[in-house]
Amino acid sequence: MIEVHYWTTPNGHKITIFLEEAGLPYKLIPVNIGKGEQFKAEFLAIAPNNRIPAVVDRNPVDNGAPITIFESGAILLYLAEKTGKFIGKDIRSRTETTQWLFWQMGGLGPMAGQNNHFSNYAVEKIPYAMDRYRNEVNRLYGVMNNRLADRKFLAGDYSIADMACYPWIVPWERQGQKLSDFPNLQRWFESIKARPAVVKAYEWTPKINPGHGGVRTAEERAILFGQTAISVKNAAQRTAASRP
């Protein structure tokens, strides 16, 4: 059984997509990041960066103690290696998959996240920041569109690279983009959207977070955007104090 500490964000969706595609049994443990549940000691014990998702594999392949993993890219790699699915078997195809996974982790996700923040959440609207990140997301969409010109998926066969990127394209309108400007990307997006496992993964959103749609209160804003090194130190101290 895979325990998934989860919230309804793009990074959270990556993991449920994989688990549905692979047919692995899993248990969702919601972590409401708007209420600060990511700072609870039991969550920090497996996710010291206080970010979702994180997983606990109760049945690792070595039959040893449970394995905990945080960071969505690392989780996808772990699950792909555990199951032997959705990652290339030889060095060349595996490299194709991992480089596009890392591209998402280092580029598409962070840039889309900053674009969303400055365009939709920032109290002070800073035109330079809004233009900077919206344009960078536009560039990254162009990179994907070019990559998909002569192939169905990012790394050839459907893989964890596609699972990592897809949730970050879902809010394309909120990102200030037009999918119609990127026909190859749009074709890829629609093909993944129609996959039964992807449909099922997204069915968790209204069940777990019926108010899904963004930051709505000053308290949520402080929790999500007001953290510093002192916050991390205080959370670590609470975690240490809770240990027997």
C-alpha positions as a Markdown table, in Angstrom:
| # | Residue | x | y | z |
|---|---|---|---|---|
| 1 | Met | 0.0 | 0.0 | 0.0 |
| 2 | Ile | 1.2 | 3.5 | -0.9 |
| 3 | Glu | 0.2 | 6.2 | 1.5 |
| 4 | Val | -0.1 | 9.6 | -0.4 |
| 5 | His | 0.0 | 12.8 | 1.6 |
| 6 | Tyr | -1.8 | 14.9 | -0.9 |
| 7 | Trp | -3.5 | 18.1 | -1.8 |
| 8 | Thr | -5.3 | 19.1 | -5.0 |
| 9 | Thr | -2.3 | 20.9 | -6.6 |
| 10 | Pro | -0.5 | 20.1 | -9.9 |
| 11 | Asn | 2.2 | 18.3 | -7.9 |
| 12 | Gly | -0.3 | 16.3 | -6.0 |
| 13 | His | -2.1 | 15.3 | -9.2 |
| 14 | Lys | 1.1 | 13.9 | -10.7 |
| 15 | Ile | 1.2 | 11.1 | -8.1 |
| 16 | Thr | -2.4 | 10.1 | -8.3 |
| 17 | Ile | -2.2 | 10.0 | -12.1 |
| 18 | Phe | 0.8 | 7.5 | -11.8 |
| 19 | Leu | -0.9 | 5.4 | -9.2 |
| 20 | Glu | -4.1 | 5.2 | -11.2 |
| 21 | Glu | -2.2 | 4.4 | -14.4 |
| 22 | Ala | -0.2 | 1.7 | -12.7 |
| 23 | Gly | -3.1 | 0.2 | -10.8 |
| 24 | Leu | -1.2 | 0.4 | -7.5 |
| 25 | Pro | -3.3 | 0.4 | -4.4 |
| 26 | Tyr | -3.0 | 3.6 | -2.5 |
| 27 | Lys | -4.5 | 5.6 | 0.4 |
| 28 | Leu | -4.9 | 9.3 | 0.3 |
| 29 | Ile | -4.1 | 11.4 | 3.4 |
| 30 | Pro | -5.3 | 14.9 | 2.7 |
| 31 | Val | -2.9 | 17.7 | 3.8 |
| 32 | Asn | -4.8 | 21.0 | 3.7 |
| 33 | Ile | -2.1 | 23.5 | 2.9 |
| 34 | Gly | -4.5 | 26.4 | 3.3 |
| 35 | Lys | -4.9 | 25.5 | 7.0 |
| 36 | Gly | -1.2 | 24.9 | 7.6 |
| 37 | Glu | -1.4 | 21.1 | 8.0 |
| 38 | Gln | 1.9 | 20.8 | 6.1 |
| 39 | Phe | 3.6 | 22.1 | 9.3 |
| 40 | Lys | 2.3 | 19.3 | 11.5 |
| 41 | Ala | 5.0 | 17.2 | 13.1 |
| 42 | Glu | 3.7 | 13.9 | 11.5 |
| 43 | Phe | 3.9 | 15.4 | 8.0 |
| 44 | Leu | 7.3 | 17.0 | 8.5 |
| 45 | Ala | 8.7 | 13.7 | 9.6 |
| 46 | Ile | 8.3 | 12.5 | 6.0 |
| 47 | Ala | 8.4 | 15.8 | 4.2 |
| 48 | Pro | 11.0 | 18.2 | 5.8 |
| 49 | Asn | 10.4 | 20.8 | 3.1 |
| 50 | Asn | 6.8 | 21.1 | 4.3 |
| 51 | Arg | 5.5 | 20.7 | 0.7 |
| 52 | Ile | 3.1 | 18.2 | -0.7 |
| 53 | Pro | 3.1 | 15.5 | -2.0 |
| 54 | Ala | 4.9 | 12.9 | 0.0 |
| 55 | Val | 4.5 | 9.2 | 0.1 |
| 56 | Val | 5.1 | 6.3 | 2.4 |
| 57 | Asp | 5.6 | 2.9 | 0.7 |
| 58 | Arg | 4.6 | 0.2 | 3.2 |
| 59 | Asn | 5.7 | -2.6 | 0.9 |
| 60 | Pro | 9.0 | -1.7 | -0.7 |
| 61 | Val | 10.6 | -4.1 | -3.1 |
| 62 | Asp | 13.4 | -5.0 | -0.6 |
| 63 | Asn | 10.8 | -6.1 | 2.0 |
| 64 | Gly | 12.4 | -3.8 | 4.5 |
| 65 | Ala | 11.1 | -0.9 | 6.6 |
| 66 | Pro | 8.7 | 1.6 | 5.0 |
| 67 | Ile | 10.3 | 4.1 | 2.6 |
| 68 | Thr | 9.3 | 7.7 | 2.7 |
| 69 | Ile | 9.8 | 10.1 | -0.3 |
| 70 | Phe | 9.1 | 13.8 | -0.7 |
| 71 | Glu | 9.5 | 15.9 | -3.9 |
| 72 | Ser | 7.1 | 14.9 | -6.7 |
| 73 | Gly | 9.8 | 14.2 | -9.3 |
| 74 | Ala | 11.6 | 11.9 | -6.9 |
| 75 | Ile | 8.3 | 10.1 | -6.1 |
| 76 | Leu | 7.6 | 9.5 | -9.8 |
| 77 | Leu | 11.1 | 8.1 | -10.3 |
| 78 | Tyr | 10.7 | 5.9 | -7.3 |
| 79 | Leu | 7.3 | 4.5 | -8.4 |
| 80 | Ala | 8.5 | 4.0 | -12.0 |
| 81 | Glu | 11.5 | 2.0 | -10.7 |
| 82 | Lys | 9.3 | 0.1 | -8.3 |
| 83 | Thr | 6.8 | -1.0 | -10.9 |
| 84 | Gly | 9.0 | -1.0 | -14.0 |
| 85 | Lys | 6.4 | 1.1 | -15.7 |
| 86 | Phe | 6.3 | 4.5 | -17.5 |
| 87 | Ile | 10.1 | 4.9 | -17.8 |
| 88 | Gly | 12.5 | 3.7 | -20.5 |
| 89 | Lys | 14.1 | 0.3 | -20.0 |
| 90 | Asp | 17.4 | 1.1 | -21.8 |
| 91 | Ile | 19.8 | 4.0 | -21.2 |
| 92 | Arg | 18.7 | 6.1 | -24.1 |
| 93 | Ser | 14.9 | 5.9 | -23.6 |
| 94 | Arg | 15.4 | 6.3 | -19.8 |
| 95 | Thr | 17.5 | 9.4 | -20.4 |
| 96 | Glu | 14.8 | 10.8 | -22.6 |
| 97 | Thr | 12.3 | 10.3 | -19.9 |
| 98 | Thr | 14.3 | 11.7 | -17.0 |
| 99 | Gln | 15.5 | 14.8 | -18.8 |
| 100 | Trp | 11.9 | 15.9 | -19.5 |
| 101 | Leu | 10.9 | 15.1 | -16.0 |
| 102 | Phe | 13.7 | 17.3 | -14.7 |
| 103 | Trp | 12.8 | 19.9 | -17.3 |
| 104 | Gln | 9.3 | 20.1 | -15.7 |
| 105 | Met | 10.7 | 20.1 | -12.1 |
| 106 | Gly | 13.3 | 22.9 | -12.9 |
| 107 | Gly | 11.4 | 24.9 | -15.4 |
| 108 | Leu | 7.7 | 24.4 | -16.2 |
| 109 | Gly | 6.5 | 24.0 | -12.6 |
| 110 | Pro | 8.5 | 26.8 | -10.9 |
| 111 | Met | 7.9 | 29.3 | -13.7 |
| 112 | Ala | 4.1 | 28.5 | -13.9 |
| 113 | Gly | 4.0 | 28.7 | -10.1 |
| 114 | Gln | 5.5 | 32.2 | -10.1 |
| 115 | Asn | 3.3 | 33.3 | -13.0 |
| 116 | Asn | 0.3 | 32.2 | -11.1 |
| 117 | His | 1.4 | 34.0 | -8.0 |
| 118 | Phe | 2.2 | 37.3 | -9.5 |
| 119 | Ser | -0.8 | 37.3 | -11.8 |
| 120 | Asn | -3.4 | 36.0 | -9.4 |
| 121 | Tyr | -2.3 | 36.1 | -5.8 |
| 122 | Ala | 0.1 | 39.0 | -5.3 |
| 123 | Val | -1.6 | 41.9 | -3.5 |
| 124 | Glu | 0.6 | 44.4 | -5.4 |
| 125 | Lys | 0.4 | 43.9 | -9.1 |
| 126 | Ile | 3.9 | 44.3 | -10.5 |
| 127 | Pro | 3.8 | 44.5 | -14.3 |
| 128 | Tyr | 7.4 | 43.5 | -14.8 |
| 129 | Ala | 7.0 | 40.3 | -12.7 |
| 130 | Met | 3.7 | 39.5 | -14.4 |
| 131 | Asp | 5.1 | 39.9 | -17.9 |
| 132 | Arg | 8.4 | 38.1 | -17.0 |
| 133 | Tyr | 6.7 | 34.9 | -15.8 |
| 134 | Arg | 3.8 | 34.9 | -18.3 |
| 135 | Asn | 6.3 | 35.2 | -21.1 |
| 136 | Glu | 8.5 | 32.5 | -19.7 |
| 137 | Val | 5.6 | 30.1 | -19.5 |
| 138 | Asn | 4.7 | 31.0 | -23.1 |
| 139 | Arg | 8.3 | 30.1 | -24.1 |
| 140 | Leu | 8.1 | 26.8 | -22.2 |
| 141 | Tyr | 4.8 | 26.0 | -24.0 |
| 142 | Gly | 6.7 | 26.6 | -27.2 |
| 143 | Val | 9.4 | 24.2 | -26.2 |
| 144 | Met | 6.8 | 21.5 | -25.6 |
| 145 | Asn | 5.0 | 22.3 | -28.8 |
| 146 | Asn | 8.2 | 21.9 | -30.8 |
| 147 | Arg | 9.1 | 18.7 | -29.0 |
| 148 | Leu | 5.7 | 17.2 | -29.8 |
| 149 | Ala | 5.8 | 18.0 | -33.4 |
| 150 | Asp | 7.0 | 14.6 | -34.4 |
| 151 | Arg | 6.1 | 12.4 | -31.5 |
| 152 | Lys | 2.9 | 11.6 | -29.5 |
| 153 | Phe | 4.5 | 12.0 | -26.1 |
| 154 | Leu | 7.5 | 13.9 | -24.7 |
| 155 | Ala | 9.8 | 10.9 | -24.4 |
| 156 | Gly | 8.4 | 8.7 | -27.1 |
| 157 | Asp | 6.1 | 6.4 | -25.1 |
| 158 | Tyr | 3.7 | 7.7 | -22.5 |
| 159 | Ser | 5.8 | 8.2 | -19.3 |
| 160 | Ile | 6.3 | 9.9 | -16.0 |
| 161 | Ala | 7.5 | 12.9 | -18.0 |
| 162 | Asp | 4.0 | 13.4 | -19.4 |
| 163 | Met | 2.4 | 12.8 | -16.0 |
| 164 | Ala | 4.7 | 15.5 | -14.5 |
| 165 | Cys | 3.9 | 18.1 | -17.2 |
| 166 | Tyr | 0.2 | 17.6 | -17.8 |
| 167 | Pro | -1.1 | 19.0 | -14.4 |
| 168 | Trp | 0.9 | 22.2 | -15.1 |
| 169 | Ile | -0.9 | 22.7 | -18.4 |
| 170 | Val | -4.4 | 22.1 | -17.0 |
| 171 | Pro | -4.7 | 25.7 | -15.8 |
| 172 | Trp | -3.5 | 27.1 | -19.1 |
| 173 | Glu | -6.1 | 29.9 | -19.1 |
| 174 | Arg | -5.1 | 31.0 | -15.6 |
| 175 | Gln | -1.6 | 31.1 | -16.9 |
| 176 | Gly | -2.6 | 33.6 | -19.6 |
| 177 | Gln | -1.9 | 31.2 | -22.4 |
| 178 | Lys | -3.9 | 29.9 | -25.4 |
| 179 | Leu | -3.6 | 26.3 | -26.2 |
| 180 | Ser | -4.8 | 27.0 | -29.8 |
| 181 | Asp | -1.5 | 28.8 | -30.3 |
| 182 | Phe | 0.3 | 25.5 | -29.7 |
| 183 | Pro | -1.4 | 22.8 | -31.8 |
| 184 | Asn | 1.0 | 19.9 | -31.0 |
| 185 | Leu | 0.8 | 20.7 | -27.3 |
| 186 | Gln | -3.0 | 20.9 | -27.5 |
| 187 | Arg | -3.2 | 17.5 | -29.3 |
| 188 | Trp | -1.0 | 16.0 | -26.5 |
| 189 | Phe | -3.0 | 17.7 | -23.8 |
| 190 | Glu | -6.4 | 16.4 | -25.1 |
| 191 | Ser | -5.0 | 12.9 | -25.5 |
| 192 | Ile | -3.9 | 12.7 | -21.9 |
| 193 | Lys | -7.0 | 14.4 | -20.6 |
| 194 | Ala | -9.1 | 11.6 | -22.1 |
| 195 | Arg | -7.1 | 8.8 | -20.4 |
| 196 | Pro | -9.4 | 7.0 | -17.9 |
| 197 | Ala | -6.7 | 6.9 | -15.2 |
| 198 | Val | -6.3 | 10.7 | -15.5 |
| 199 | Val | -10.0 | 11.3 | -15.4 |
| 200 | Lys | -10.1 | 9.1 | -12.2 |
| 201 | Ala | -7.2 | 10.9 | -10.6 |
| 202 | Tyr | -8.9 | 14.3 | -11.0 |
| 203 | Glu | -12.1 | 13.0 | -9.5 |
| 204 | Trp | -10.4 | 13.4 | -6.1 |
| 205 | Thr | -10.5 | 17.2 | -6.3 |
| 206 | Pro | -14.2 | 17.8 | -5.6 |
| 207 | Lys | -14.2 | 15.0 | -3.0 |
| 208 | Ile | -11.3 | 16.3 | -1.0 |
| 209 | Asn | -11.3 | 20.0 | -1.8 |
| 210 | Pro | -14.7 | 21.1 | -2.9 |
| 211 | Gly | -13.7 | 24.8 | -2.5 |
| 212 | His | -10.8 | 24.3 | -4.9 |
| 213 | Gly | -9.9 | 27.6 | -6.6 |
| 214 | Gly | -7.1 | 29.4 | -4.9 |
| 215 | Val | -6.3 | 31.5 | -1.9 |
| 216 | Arg | -9.3 | 33.2 | -0.4 |
| 217 | Thr | -8.4 | 34.6 | 3.0 |
| 218 | Ala | -5.7 | 36.6 | 4.7 |
| 219 | Glu | -4.9 | 33.6 | 6.9 |
| 220 | Glu | -4.4 | 31.3 | 3.9 |
| 221 | Arg | -2.2 | 34.0 | 2.4 |
| 222 | Ala | 0.0 | 34.2 | 5.5 |
| 223 | Ile | 0.3 | 30.4 | 5.7 |
| 224 | Leu | 1.2 | 29.9 | 2.1 |
| 225 | Phe | 3.2 | 33.0 | 1.3 |
| 226 | Gly | 4.6 | 34.2 | 4.6 |
| 227 | Gln | 7.0 | 31.5 | 5.6 |
| 228 | Thr | 10.7 | 32.2 | 6.4 |
| 229 | Ala | 13.7 | 30.3 | 7.8 |
| 230 | Ile | 12.3 | 31.0 | 11.3 |
| 231 | Ser | 9.1 | 29.2 | 10.3 |
| 232 | Val | 11.1 | 26.2 | 9.3 |
| 233 | Lys | 13.1 | 26.3 | 12.5 |
| 234 | Asn | 9.9 | 26.5 | 14.6 |
| 235 | Ala | 8.3 | 23.7 | 12.8 |
| 236 | Ala | 11.5 | 21.5 | 13.2 |
| 237 | Gln | 11.4 | 22.2 | 17.0 |
| 238 | Arg | 7.8 | 21.2 | 17.2 |
| 239 | Thr | 8.6 | 18.0 | 15.3 |
| 240 | Ala | 11.6 | 17.2 | 17.7 |
| 241 | Ala | 9.4 | 17.9 | 20.8 |
| 242 | Ser | 6.8 | 15.5 | 19.6 |
| 243 | Arg | 9.2 | 12.6 | 19.3 |
| 244 | Pro | 9.3 | 10.1 | 22.2 |
